[in-house]
Amino acid sequence: MRGLGELEARVMDVLWSATRPLRVRDVLERLDTTRPLAYTTVMTVLDKLHGKGYARRDRAGRAYEYTAAESREEVGAKLLREVLQTSGDSERILLHFARSMTPEESDILRRALRSKGQR
């Protein structure tokens, strides 16, 4: 799973916040951008997100309707996993990451690790 570019991330934010499948026009209307975007630009981004596995699409008449393939949290976890697998030294990455965590984040991680160990 590859990371997201800036526009891809904004499109995914729209899909994650949607309560129903969206067509290209719906996504275009909901995008908060500083410059106007062409319909075809958004269509291309959605097609690429589908190809990368981030978005699901289903035929609705002559158009496609898009939804997020996974939650924001699932995608974040997979991206972290990919970084660890491709870093060459996951132990050093994890140690550096742990040192950069806030106390609240450390508490959350401790609780998660404890509950994982109890299973």
Secondary structure, 3 states (H helix, E strand, C coil): CCCCCHHHHHHHHHHHHCCCCECHHHHHHHCCCCCCCCHHHHHHHHHHHHHHCCEEEEEECCEEEEEECCCHHHHHHHHHHHHHHHCCCHHHHHHHHHHHCCHHHHHHHHHHHHHHHCC
